[in-house]
Amino acid sequence: MNRILCPIHIGSIAAIVFFAVLGAASSKAQEEKPLKTRGISLAASDKLLLGDQIPELDGYALQIRTIVLKPGAVAAYHSHAKRPVVAYLVKGDYTEHRDGQGIVVHKPGDQWVEGADVAHWSENRGNETTYLINVEIVHQQ
Protein backbone atom coordinates (compact mmCIF):
# COMPACT_ATOMS: atom_id res chain seq x y z
CA MET A 1 0.00 0.00 0.00
CA ASN A 2 1.55 3.33 -1.06
CA ARG A 3 1.33 6.28 1.25
CA ILE A 4 1.65 9.87 0.23
CA LEU A 5 3.27 12.15 2.79
CA CYS A 6 1.09 15.12 3.47
CA PRO A 7 2.65 18.60 3.60
CA ILE A 8 2.40 18.66 7.42
CA HIS A 9 4.54 15.52 7.72
CA ILE A 10 7.07 16.84 5.22
CA GLY A 11 7.25 20.12 7.18
CA SER A 12 7.74 18.23 10.43
CA ILE A 13 10.52 16.14 8.94
CA ALA A 14 12.20 19.26 7.55
CA ALA A 15 11.98 20.95 10.97
CA ILE A 16 13.50 17.92 12.73
CA VAL A 17 16.39 17.80 10.24
CA PHE A 18 16.94 21.58 10.55
CA PHE A 19 17.09 21.49 14.37
CA ALA A 20 19.30 18.39 14.37
CA VAL A 21 21.80 20.17 12.12
CA LEU A 22 21.53 23.37 14.17
CA GLY A 23 22.11 21.40 17.39
CA ALA A 24 25.17 19.68 15.93
CA ALA A 25 26.61 23.02 14.81
CA SER A 26 25.89 24.57 18.21
CA SER A 27 27.50 21.64 20.00
CA LYS A 28 30.59 21.93 17.79
CA ALA A 29 30.81 25.68 18.48
CA GLN A 30 30.67 25.03 22.24
CA GLU A 31 33.53 22.54 21.94
CA GLU A 32 35.79 25.06 20.23
CA LYS A 33 37.86 26.92 22.82
CA PRO A 34 39.14 30.35 21.81
CA LEU A 35 42.91 30.68 21.90
CA LYS A 36 43.07 34.49 21.68
CA THR A 37 41.83 37.11 24.13
CA ARG A 38 40.10 40.18 22.73
CA GLY A 39 38.20 43.19 24.08
CA ILE A 40 39.64 42.94 27.61
CA SER A 41 41.71 45.49 29.52
CA LEU A 42 42.80 46.20 33.08
CA ALA A 43 41.38 49.25 34.83
CA ALA A 44 43.60 48.77 37.90
CA SER A 45 46.10 46.31 39.29
CA ASP A 46 48.18 46.09 42.44
CA LYS A 47 50.32 43.40 44.13
CA LEU A 48 51.34 42.49 47.65
CA LEU A 49 54.56 40.43 47.86
CA LEU A 50 53.62 37.53 50.10
CA GLY A 51 57.20 36.64 51.04
CA ASP A 52 57.38 39.97 52.89
CA GLN A 53 54.32 38.91 54.91
CA ILE A 54 54.82 35.13 55.22
CA PRO A 55 58.39 33.91 54.54
CA GLU A 56 57.18 30.48 53.35
CA LEU A 57 55.38 32.21 50.47
CA ASP A 58 58.49 33.91 49.11
CA GLY A 59 58.22 34.18 45.34
CA TYR A 60 54.45 34.65 45.36
CA ALA A 61 52.27 37.75 45.30
CA LEU A 62 48.63 38.49 46.06
CA GLN A 63 47.31 40.47 43.11
CA ILE A 64 44.07 42.40 42.76
CA ARG A 65 42.87 43.46 39.33
CA THR A 66 39.83 45.22 37.94
CA ILE A 67 39.19 43.56 34.59
CA VAL A 68 37.09 45.36 31.96
CA LEU A 69 35.31 43.35 29.26
CA LYS A 70 33.74 45.24 26.38
CA PRO A 71 30.60 43.74 24.80
CA GLY A 72 31.72 40.74 22.74
CA ALA A 73 34.99 40.39 24.69
CA VAL A 74 36.53 36.93 25.02
CA ALA A 75 39.10 35.60 27.50
CA ALA A 76 41.03 32.76 25.84
CA TYR A 77 40.90 29.23 27.20
CA HIS A 78 43.17 28.84 30.23
CA SER A 79 43.69 26.89 33.45
CA HIS A 80 43.97 28.02 37.05
CA ALA A 81 46.16 25.08 38.03
CA LYS A 82 48.88 27.42 39.35
CA ARG A 83 46.91 30.66 39.70
CA PRO A 84 43.93 30.44 42.09
CA VAL A 85 41.39 33.27 41.84
CA VAL A 86 38.58 34.73 43.92
CA ALA A 87 36.30 36.78 41.64
CA TYR A 88 33.53 39.35 42.17
CA LEU A 89 31.33 40.72 39.38
CA VAL A 90 30.69 44.42 39.86
CA LYS A 91 28.71 45.28 36.72
CA GLY A 92 27.55 43.58 33.53
CA ASP A 93 27.26 39.97 32.45
CA TYR A 94 30.04 37.40 32.57
CA THR A 95 29.66 34.00 30.91
CA GLU A 96 32.10 31.19 31.72
CA HIS A 97 32.56 27.99 29.73
CA ARG A 98 34.03 25.65 32.38
CA ASP A 99 35.37 22.23 31.51
CA GLY A 100 33.09 19.64 33.05
CA GLN A 101 30.44 22.18 34.11
CA GLY A 102 29.26 23.71 30.87
CA ILE A 103 28.13 27.32 30.79
CA VAL A 104 27.98 29.36 33.99
CA VAL A 105 26.39 32.83 33.76
CA HIS A 106 27.36 35.34 36.47
CA LYS A 107 25.39 38.50 37.31
CA PRO A 108 26.39 41.61 39.30
CA GLY A 109 27.04 40.77 42.95
CA ASP A 110 28.07 37.18 42.19
CA GLN A 111 31.33 35.89 43.63
CA TRP A 112 33.12 32.62 42.91
CA VAL A 113 36.45 30.83 43.05
CA GLU A 114 38.64 29.39 40.31
CA GLY A 115 41.01 26.82 41.78
CA ALA A 116 43.40 24.21 40.45
CA ASP A 117 40.52 22.16 39.04
CA VAL A 118 39.21 25.00 36.82
CA ALA A 119 40.01 25.29 33.12
CA HIS A 120 37.73 27.58 31.14
CA TRP A 121 37.21 30.46 28.77
CA SER A 122 34.83 33.36 29.25
CA GLU A 123 33.01 36.10 27.40
CA ASN A 124 30.81 39.16 27.73
CA ARG A 125 27.61 38.28 25.84
CA GLY A 126 25.83 41.41 27.06
CA ASN A 127 25.38 44.87 25.55
CA GLU A 128 27.20 46.77 28.28
CA THR A 129 30.77 46.82 29.55
CA THR A 130 31.47 44.30 32.32
CA TYR A 131 33.63 45.05 35.38
CA LEU A 132 35.12 42.11 37.25
CA ILE A 133 37.41 42.15 40.30
CA ASN A 134 39.91 39.27 40.52
CA VAL A 135 42.08 38.57 43.55
CA GLU A 136 44.69 35.93 42.73
CA ILE A 137 47.93 34.40 43.91
CA VAL A 138 50.64 34.65 41.25
CA HIS A 139 54.19 33.36 41.10
CA GLN A 140 56.83 36.11 40.85
CA GLN A 141 59.63 35.33 38.42
N, C-alpha and C positions, 0 to 999 in steps of 0.2 A: 504494500500500500504506500503510495507516494504522498508525502506531506509537503505542503508549501509553507515556508516560513512567512508569517505575517510581518508587516513593518515594525510592529512593537517588539517582536522577538529579535529581529535584526538590529533594532536600535539598542536593545538591552545587551546583546552580544557585543556590539561596537563599544558601548559604554564600559563594559567589563574589560575589554581589551585595552581601551584607552587608559583606564585607571590602573591596570596591571603594569602597563609600560611606564606610566607616570610614577607609580610607586617604586619600580625598579630604578628609575633615574634618580628619584629622591633618595633612595637608599644608597646608591652609588655616590651621590654628592655628599651625604653625611659621612661616608667612609673616607673621603678625601680630606686630608689634614693640611691646612695651609702651611707653607714653609717660609713665608715672608710676612713680616709685620708691616701694617700700613695704617695711617690715620691716627697714630698714638704719639703723645708727647708727655713730658714730665712738667708739671706746674711747679713742683717743689721737691727737694730731696735733701736729706740730712742723715749723717751717720754718727753712731756712738761706738768707739772702739771698745769691744768687750774685754779684751786683755787688760785694759786699764782698770776695769771694774772687777773682773774675776780672772785671775791669772791663768786658770785652766782653759780659758776661752781665748787665749792669745791667738791672733791670726783671724779672728772673726769680728764682725761688726753687726750691730743692730741698725737697720736702715729703715727710714720712713720715707715714703714717696706718695705724692699726689699724682695719679695717672689720669690723663685726659684722653678720652676716646671720642673722636668726631663721629657723626652718624656714618655708618658703613665701615668703621674701623675694624681691623682684625689683628689679634695678637697671635703670632705663629705658634704652631704646635710645640710644646715644651714640657719638661718634667720638673717636679719640685723635689727630686730625690736628694739633692744637696742644698736646697734653698727653701726652707719652710716659710710659709706666709700666713699672716692673719690679715684678712681683708674686710673693709667696710665700704659699702656703696653709699655715697653722699647724694648723688643726683643722677638721674637717667636710668637707662636699662643696660643690663650686662648679661650676656648669654654665654654660658660655658658649655663646651662639648667635652665632657670628661670621659676618659676611657673607662669602660665598665659601668658607667652610670647614665650615659646618654646626655641629653640636653638638660641643663639646669639654668633657669631664668631667675636672676636676682633683681630685686626692686630696691629703691631708696630705703635706707635703714637696715638692710640685710647685712649680716656679718657672717663670715665663714673662714675655715682654715684650709690650707693646701699643704699637706705634708708629703712625706716621702712616697706615699702610695698614689699621689696625684700626677697624672700626665693628661694634658688637655690643650685646647686652643679656645679662644674666646672672641666675641665680637659685640659691636654695638648695632643692634638691629633697629633701634629707635630713630626718631626724627630729631632728637635733641642731643647735645653734647653730654657725655657721661663723665662723672668725676668719681674716682675710686681711690681710697687710701689703702696702701699696702704697707705692712710692717713685716720685715723679713730679716732673717739671719743670713749674712753673706760672708763668704770666705775672702779675706784680704790677701792679695798676692803681692 
